[in-house]
Amino acid sequence: MKWLKRLGVAIAVLAVALVLWLFVGNDVANRRLIAVEKAWSEAPGSLDDFPKRHPAVATNEAARRLESAAEALDVDLRPRFRSKSEDSKRSRSAAETAKAVSAYLDASFADPDGAASPPSGEAEAVLAKMAPGLVPIAELLSKEKPVWLEEIGRGYEAPIPNLLGQLRLQRILLASALRLSSRGDPRGAEALLDASWTLNGSLVTRPELISQLIAIAVGRMEAGVLRKVPVEPGRWIPRLSARDARKGLVEAFTAEAWVFRDAVLRGALLDPDGTARSRRPRLLEFLSEPYLKVQAASLLGTLREFVRESKAAPITGLTSESRDETAESPGGFSDVMSRLMLPNMENARLRADRAAVDLDLTRKVLELRAARGTAKEWPATVPGMETSVVKDARWVYTRTPDGRATIELSRRLDWGNTFGLVLPSRWVSPN
């Protein structure tokens, strides 16, 4: 029977093709993964070394004590979910205070004047009510940095701190510092700034992208407050000089690549939470493995180039040029993931660059204060004042006829559509 013979030939051909796909395809896919991992090792660095830089860390006692102390301010720092009813009550209470605090901060940051303005009546009432609860928090943070559970080795399931809670507490600390400075209490204001800096330090060293973004946002708020509070320059200039938002973000980009590769090697590319794996036929997993590995190698190569660029690219203060959408694309899963990930990563890099500029101006303000010391007038010149982190730009220092000092960037910056805090690239002394 001819049809049986033809069926047998078809089955044989299919079997040969399947064997070639599985063995040759896997060999090609493995070679591509090995090649891209070798490229990572050469620059910017081996992915295998990444988890060694971030070993598992347990929550320390300082974090637990801070969680308890923050309860008095109706701030939840515990990295866990509460009951819906409790969350509802907390969210309503938080919204009532957050609005007044945020409005006070936004108005303060938008003003280039170097003096802290008093809060509005509503913000004053909120912050005055919270003032007693900040005393034990500042005391706790003056003794030890809180650390929350870090297990990057768990990949997509790695735990993160309660970032919204931390952001809310940071706004309260920084708004309260401005309030105290406006009331003639610079020491009290600096103590709260110290507390904010220590708390943010718990995020600065974490490798998760979302943690880095929150750390960058808080760092920019700290820069804004430091311009208005007469802190001790000798303590803060080294701190500002050591803070590198771009460096932490590059490490987070590397984390994204490592977690993705780890998911591929574990065979969990399409189901990082482990739930879909049991529903997908194992035969389909087996057959799709070469394709997924090839696509993973392509995406890892794209991420590597982005990390290398992020490490070396200068800060220009301009939005990066759009990627060429007409360029040849490998297509498939890798292309889809690239189009999803890269715009967000580019936006994150712009935020880090904005933070670098904000911190740079704040450092110049502190250097100018240090140069003036106890003198009645601002100095005529300050060595190194003109140097800037922005390519082809410099800081311009002048003294006005009425005895005030100004520092502003020599050209306008354009950050595109990135959202968030807007700090002026200009500072005017209060006197």
N, C-alpha and C positions, 0 to 999 in steps of 0.2 A: 504494500500500500504506500503510494508515493507521499501522501500527506503525512504519514507517520515518519517516513524518512526525512521529509523536510522539517517536521517538528523536531526530530532528533538533532538535525544539523543546527537548527535555530537555537535549541537549548545548549548545544555544545559551544556555539559562537558566543552566546550570552554568558556562559560559564567562563570562557576564556577572557572575555571582556571584563567580567566582574573580577577575575583574579588579577588581571593587569591593572584595573582601577585600584584595587585594594593594595596590591604590593607595590606596583610602580607609582601609583598616585601617592601612597603614603610615603614612599621613599623621596619623591620630589618635594612633598609637603614638609617632611622632616628636614630636608636639606635647606629649604627656604627659611624655616624657623631657626636652624642652626646659624645660617648666614646672617640673619637680622640680629640674633643675639650676640654674635661676634662683633657686629657693627656697634651695637650698644656698648659692648665692653671697651671698644676703642674710644668711643665718645658718644654720649657724655659719661658713661660708666656702666658697669655690669649690673643687669637687673637682679642677678643672684645676690648681689651685695645689699640690695635695698632692705630686705627684712632684717639683716644684721644691724643696720643703722637704727632700726626701730623695733627693738625687742619688746615683748609684752610687758606692760607696766600696770600694776594694780592701783586702784583708788586709794589715796593716802588719807590719814586721819584729818589733815588740814582741810581737805575737800569736804569731808563729812561734817566737820564743825561749821564750815562755811555754809553748807546746805541748811543746817539747823538755824544759824544766825539769820540767814536771808528770809526765813519764814516770817520774821517779824515785819518785813517790808512787803509781804505778800508776793515774794519772788520765789519761784520754784527752780532750784538748781539741780534737783535730782534727775538723773538720766533715766526716767521711767515714766509710764503712763499712769495717770490718776483716773478715778471714776469720772464718768461723763458729767454727773451733777456737780462734782467738785471743780472740774475743769471749767464748767459753765460759770460758776460763781467767781472763780479766780479770773477768768478772762474778762468778765464784766468789770470787776474791780481794777484789773490791770489797765484796761482801756481808759478808764476815767482818769487815772494818774499819768499814763503814758502820753496822752495827748498834750497835757499842759507842760510836761517835762520836755517833750520833743519840740514843742513850739518855742520854748525858751532857748533850747540849744540851737535850733535852726536860725533864730533871729541873731543870736550871739555870733555864730560862725559866719554869717553873711556880712557882718560889719568888720571892716579891716582895722577899726580902732583898737589899739592895744590895751584898753581898759575894760574890765568886766562890768557889764551893766546889771543892775538888779533885776530880779524876775518880776513878771507881772503879778497882780494880786492872786490870781488862781494858782500860778506856779509856786509863788511864795508860800501859800497855804499848804500845798502838797509837800514841798520840800521841807518846810518847818516841821511838819508832822513826822516825816521820815528821819529827821536829823538824829534823834536818840538811837534809832536802830542802826545807824551807820557807824556809831562809835565802836561797838564790838567787832563789826566787820573790818574796819580799818585796822583795829588792833590785831585781829587774826592774820590779816594779809601782811602785816608788818613783820611777822615772825617766820612764816613759811609759805612757800608757793603751793597752792592746791594742785593736785594731780588726779585726773579722772582716768578710769580704765581705758587702756589703749592696747588693742590686739589687731594690728594691721594684718597679721597672718590669717585672719578669718576672712579676708577678702571683702566681698560685697556685704558680708554679714558683720563686719567689724563695728563695734559700738562707738558712739560719739557722745560727747558731753551734751548737756541741755543748753544748746547754743542760744535759743531764744531767751532763756532765763538769764544767761550771762549777759546778753546784749541789753536786756532790760536793767539789770543791776548796774552795768557800766554807764548807761545814760543817767541813772540816779546819782551815781558817784560823781560823774563829771559835771552835771548840772549843779549839784551841791557844792562842788569846788568853786564854780563860777559865783554862786550865791555868796559863799563865805568871803571870796576875794572882794566882791562888791561891798561887803559889810566891813571891810578893813581887817580881815583875818587871813593873811597870806599863809601863815603856818598851818592853820586848819585846812586851808585849800590844798596846800602841797601834800599834806598827809593823805587826803582823799585821792590826789593824783598818784601818789605812791601806791595806794591800794589798787587803783585801776591798772597801773603798769604791771604790778605783780600778778593780778588776775589774768590780764591779757597774755602774760608770759606762759600761762598754762596752755594757750592755744597756739602761740607762735611756733612752738617746736613740734606740733602734731602734723602728721603727713596727709590728713584728709583734706581734700580741696575745699569742702564747705567750712571746715575749721579755719583754714587759711583766709578765706574770704571774710569771715567774721573778725578775725584778728586784724586784717587790713582795715576794715571799717572802723573798728575801735581805735586803732592806731591813728587814723586820720582825725577822729574826734579828740584824742589826747593832744595831737599837734595843735588843733584849734584852741583848746583850753590853755595850753602852755604859753601861747602868745599873749594871753590876757592875765595870767597869774604871775606875780613877781616871785618866781621860784629861784632857788640857788643854782646859777648857771653851771657851776663846777660839778654838780651832781648829775645834771640832765644832759649836758652836751655829750659826754661819753655814751650815755644810754641811746640818745638819738643817732649817734654816729654808728653804733653797733647794730641798729635795727635795719634789716635788709628785707623788705617785703618781696622783692623779686626772687631772692634766694629761696625763701620759704615756699613761694608759689611754684618754682621750678621743681622742688622736691615733691610737691603735691601732684604736679603733672607726671613725674616719674612714678608716683604711687598709682595713678590711673593706669599707666602702662603695665606696671607689675601686677596689679589686681586682675587686669584683663588677661594677661598671659597666664597667670595662675589658674584662672577659670578655664582657659583653653586646655592646659595640661591636665586638669582634673576631669576634662570631658564635660564641663558644665557651662559651655559657652552661651547656650541659649536659656539656661535656667539657673542663674546665680543663687537663687534662694533655695534651690533643691526641690521645689514642688513640682515642676513640670517634667522632671526627669523620669519619674515613675510612670507618667502617662504617655510618654513618647515611646514608640516601639523600639526595642533594643536593636533590631535589624536596621532601622532607619538611622540610629546613632552610628552604627558600625559603618554603614555605607556612606554617610555624610562626613565622616571624619577627615578624609583627605581634603575635601573642599573647604571645610571649616579651618583647617590648619593653614592652608594657602591664604585664605582671607585674613586669618589672624596675623600671619607674617606680614602681609601688606599693611595692615593697620598699625602694627608695631613699628614698621618702618616709617610710616607717616608721623606717628607720635614722637619717634626719635628725632626726626628732623625739626619738629616743633620745639622739643625740649632744647635741642642744640641752639636753635635760633633764639629762644627765650633767654638762654644764658649769655649769649654774645651780643644781642641787639641793643643798641644804645637807646636811651630815653629821649624821644624826640618831642613829646608833647603834642603829637599829631596822631590821628587815627591811622591804623595800618591800612595799606591798600587792600581792597577786596581781592580775594583769591580768584584766579581765572577760572570761571565756571565752564569755559569752553575747552579747557586743557584736557588732554587725554586722561581718562579715568579708568582704573582697573575694573570698575563696576562691581556689582554684587554686594555682599554684606559689608565688606571693608569700606566701600564707597559710602554706603548709607551711614555707617557709624562715624566716618570722618566728617560728613556733612552735619551730623548731629553734635559731635564733640568739639570740633575746632572753633566754631564761632563762639561758644561759651568759654573756651579756654583763652581765646584772643581777648574777649571782654574782660576776663579775670586778669589778664596781663596788663591791660590798660588801667584797671583799678590799682594794681600794684604800682604802676608807674605814677599814677596820680598821688598815691601815698608817699612815694619817694620824693616827689616835688614838695608836697605839703610838709614833710618832715625836714626837708632841706631848708625851707624858709623859716621854719620854727627854730632850727639850729642857728641860722643867721641872726635871728632876733635875740637869742640867748647869748651869742658871741658879742653882739653889739652891747647888750646890757653889761656883760662882763668887762668889755673895753671901757665903758663909762664908769663903772664902779660907783664911787660915792661923789663923783664930780657933779657940778651943777649943770653942765652942758654936755651934749652928746659930742663924741670925738669927731674931729674933722675927717679922719680916714680910719679904716679898720683893715689891716692886712688880710688878704684872702677873701674879703667880703664879696667880691665879684664872681668868684667861682660858683658854678652851678652844676647840678647833676643832669641838666637838660642839655642835649647837644645843640650847639650853635646858639646858646642863650647865656645871659649873665645876670646877676643880681645888681641892681643899681641902687646905691645908697646915697641919699641926699639929706640935707638939713634945710628946713623951711625957715622963712624969716621970723616966724613966731616961736622959734626954738624947738620945734618938733622934728622928729627923725622919720624918714620913710625908707622902706625897702620894697622894691618891686622888680619883677622880671622884665627883661629887655624886650620880650616879644609876647604876643598873645598865644595862648595854648588852645588847642582844639581837641577835646576828648570824644567828640562824636556823641552818640546816643547813650553812652554809659550813664547809669542812674546812680543815685545815692547822694551823699553829702557833697556839697560844693563849698570849698574853701577858697577865698580870694588869694591870688598870687601877689598880694600887696599887703603891707603892714604899715600902720601909722602909729607912732608912739603917742601915749596919752599926754605927754608934756616934754 
